[in-house]
């Protein structure tokens, strides 16, 4: 069985997957750095890795930035076909029924359109879970509170109303952007020599400049909508879009991003 975690950068896919594995009590292995410059060594290294993973089961095999690892198989003419053979071998491993119930493959990406179509089929990636940025100030407030609590500087309960109003205006801000704002507010409080207050967060919000990649973010969100295996996982703003509408919007955004 496999999971595809898909959504724009900075949304928290890796964080959520790590939390899921910890909650489930399932160890995870990240697949990377097994390639070699020597002919035949890459495939040999991969076989050793897969044998170790089987021996450690039950286990999760985590592959981040899956579009880079499992593109369309390009590169076969420049690397002697190594990339194609590696991708084919991992596909076989993912769909091997002997691994079902023993190895959970988790693949993360923000560009599922660049993945080999065959790797996304049921039997390899059975569940496709979309991730999206927070839709409103209240949701962003939960994220900011969690970050500040982790940093040892929780906000007082009566700060919610004023801060939620300020966060309401931050449409398109990722969880990474919200973390940057929270950390900036902590720095401002330290510089002032006082405890963290709503004023520091409001000042951080006014001062912070988020990355200006609106079209790219919208494209990644719509790609997540397109890949989702269940409509009930989609936020209200996307849940009622017909597949044809999603495809049309994606095509338009790809033209603009290029």
C-alpha positions in Angstrom: 0.0 0.0 0.0 1.2 3.5 -0.7 0.3 7.1 0.1 0.8 10.2 -2.1 1.0 13.4 -0.1 0.6 16.3 -2.5 0.4 20.0 -2.1 2.3 23.3 -2.5 5.6 24.0 -0.8 5.6 25.1 2.8 2.2 23.5 3.5 3.7 21.0 6.0 3.6 17.6 4.2 6.8 16.4 5.7 5.8 17.6 9.2 2.5 15.8 9.1 4.0 12.6 7.7 6.5 12.5 10.5 3.8 13.1 13.1 1.7 10.4 11.5 4.5 7.9 11.7 5.3 8.8 15.3 1.6 8.5 16.3 1.3 5.1 14.5 4.5 3.9 16.1 5.8 3.0 12.7 9.6 3.5 11.9 10.4 5.3 8.7 13.3 5.2 6.3 14.0 8.0 3.8 15.2 6.7 0.4 18.1 8.8 -0.9 21.8 8.8 -1.7 22.1 5.3 -3.0 23.3 6.2 -6.5 26.9 5.5 -7.6 29.1 6.7 -10.4 30.2 3.1 -11.1 28.3 1.1 -13.7 25.9 -1.4 -12.0 26.7 -0.1 -8.5 23.5 2.0 -8.3 21.2 -1.0 -8.9 23.3 -3.1 -6.5 23.0 -0.5 -3.8 19.2 -0.2 -4.4 18.8 -4.0 -4.0 20.6 -3.9 -0.7 18.5 -1.0 0.5 15.3 -2.8 -0.4 16.4 -6.0 1.4 17.1 -4.1 4.5 13.7 -2.4 4.3 12.0 -5.8 4.0 14.0 -7.1 7.0 12.9 -4.1 9.1 9.2 -4.4 8.4 6.7 -3.3 9.4 8.2 0.0 8.2 7.4 3.1 6.1 9.5 3.9 3.0 9.4 7.7 2.7 10.4 9.4 -0.6 10.4 13.2 -0.5 10.3 15.3 -3.7 9.0 12.3 -5.6 8.8 14.2 -8.9 12.6 14.4 -8.9 13.0 10.7 -8.0 10.2 9.4 -10.2 9.9 11.8 -13.2 8.9 10.4 -16.6 12.0 8.2 -16.7 14.1 10.7 -18.6 17.8 10.4 -18.6 18.0 6.9 -19.9 20.2 7.9 -22.8 22.6 9.9 -20.7 23.1 7.5 -17.8 23.1 4.2 -19.7 19.5 3.5 -18.7 20.3 3.4 -14.9 17.5 5.8 -14.0 14.9 3.8 -16.0 16.0 0.6 -14.3 16.0 2.1 -10.9 12.5 3.5 -11.3 11.2 0.2 -12.7 12.7 -1.7 -9.8 11.1 0.6 -7.2 7.8 0.4 -9.0 8.0 -3.4 -8.8 8.8 -3.1 -5.1 5.8 -0.8 -4.4 3.3 -3.1 -6.2 4.8 -6.4 -4.8 1.9 -8.1 -2.9 4.4 -9.7 -0.5 5.1 -6.2 0.9 1.4 -5.4 1.5 0.9 -5.0 5.3 4.7 -4.8 5.8 6.0 -1.8 3.9 4.1 1.4 3.6 5.4 3.6 0.8 4.9 7.4 1.3 5.7 9.6 -1.6 5.6 13.4 -1.2 5.6 16.0 -4.0 4.3 19.4 -5.0 4.3 18.6 -8.7 2.4 15.3 -9.2 2.0 16.2 -12.9 5.7 15.4 -13.3 5.4 11.9 -11.8 5.4 8.9 -14.1 1.7 8.1 -14.5 2.2 4.4 -13.9 3.6 5.0 -10.4 0.4 6.8 -9.3 -1.9 3.8 -10.1 -3.8 2.0 -7.3 -1.7 -0.9 -6.0 1.3 1.5 -5.7 -0.2 4.7 -4.4 -3.7 3.8 -3.1 -4.5 6.9 -1.2 -3.8 10.4 -2.5 -4.0 13.0 0.3 -4.0 16.7 -0.7 -2.6 19.4 1.5 -3.6 23.1 1.4 -2.8 26.4 3.0 -5.0 27.6 5.8 -8.2 29.2 4.5 -9.0 31.8 7.2 -7.6 33.7 10.2 -8.9 31.2 12.7 -7.0 28.3 11.1 -3.9 30.4 10.8 -4.2 31.2 14.4 -4.0 27.5 15.3 -0.8 27.2 13.3 0.8 30.3 14.9 -0.2 29.2 18.4 1.4 25.8 17.9 4.6 27.4 16.6 4.8 29.8 19.5 4.0 27.1 22.0 6.9 25.0 20.6 9.1 28.0 21.0 8.2 28.4 24.6 6.3 31.7 24.2 2.6 30.9 24.2 0.2 33.8 23.7 -2.5 34.7 26.3 -6.0 33.4 25.5 -7.4 36.9 25.1 -5.1 37.6 22.2 -7.2 35.5 19.7 -9.7 38.1 18.6 -7.1 40.8 17.7 -4.6 38.4 16.1 -7.2 36.4 14.2 -8.4 39.7 12.5 -4.8 40.4 11.5 -4.2 36.9 10.2 -7.5 37.0 8.2 -5.8 39.2 5.6 -2.9 36.7 5.0 -4.5 34.7 2.1 -2.0 32.6 0.3 0.5 32.5 3.2 2.0 29.0 3.7 2.6 27.4 7.1 6.3 28.1 6.5 5.4 31.8 6.0 3.4 31.8 9.3 6.3 30.2 11.1 8.6 32.9 9.7 6.2 35.6 11.1 6.1 33.9 14.5 9.8 33.7 14.7 10.2 37.3 13.7 7.7 38.3 16.4 9.8 36.4 19.0 12.9 38.3 17.8 11.1 41.6 18.1 10.0 40.7 21.6 13.6 39.8 22.6 15.0 43.0 21.1 12.5 45.0 23.1 13.3 43.0 26.3 9.7 42.2 26.9 7.4 39.1 26.9 5.8 38.3 23.5 2.6 40.3 22.9 0.0 40.7 20.2 1.7 44.0 19.1 4.9 42.1 18.3 3.0 39.7 16.0 1.1 42.6 14.4 4.5 44.3 13.8 5.9 41.1 12.3 2.9 40.6 10.0 3.4 44.2 8.7 7.1 43.8 8.2 7.2 40.3 6.7 7.3 40.0 2.9 6.2 36.5 1.6 7.6 34.9 -1.5 5.8 36.3 -4.6 4.9 33.1 -6.5 1.1 33.3 -6.6 0.6 31.5 -9.9 2.9 28.7 -8.9 1.2 28.2 -5.6 -2.3 28.2 -7.3 -1.0 25.7 -9.8 0.3 23.4 -7.0 -3.0 23.6 -5.2 -5.0 22.7 -8.2 -2.7 19.8 -9.0 -3.4 18.6 -5.4 -7.1 18.9 -6.2 -6.7 16.9 -9.4 -4.8 14.1 -7.6 -7.0 13.8 -4.5 -8.5 10.3 -4.2 -11.6 11.7 -2.2 -13.7 14.8 -2.7 -14.3 15.0 1.0 -10.6 15.8 1.6 -10.9 19.0 -0.4 -11.7 22.5 1.2 -15.0 24.1 0.3 -13.5 26.4 -2.3 -12.4 23.4 -4.4 -14.9 20.7 -3.5 -17.5 21.6 -6.1 -15.1 22.1 -9.0 -15.7 19.6 -11.9 -12.7 17.7 -13.1 -12.9 19.5 -16.5 -12.8 22.9 -14.7 -9.7 21.8 -12.7 -7.9 20.7 -15.9 -8.8 23.9 -17.7 -7.5 26.0 -14.8 -4.3 24.0 -14.6 -3.6 24.4 -18.3 -4.0 28.1 -18.0 -1.8 28.4 -15.0 0.9 26.3 -16.7 1.0 28.7 -19.6 1.4 31.6 -17.2 4.0 29.9 -15.0 6.2 29.1 -18.0 
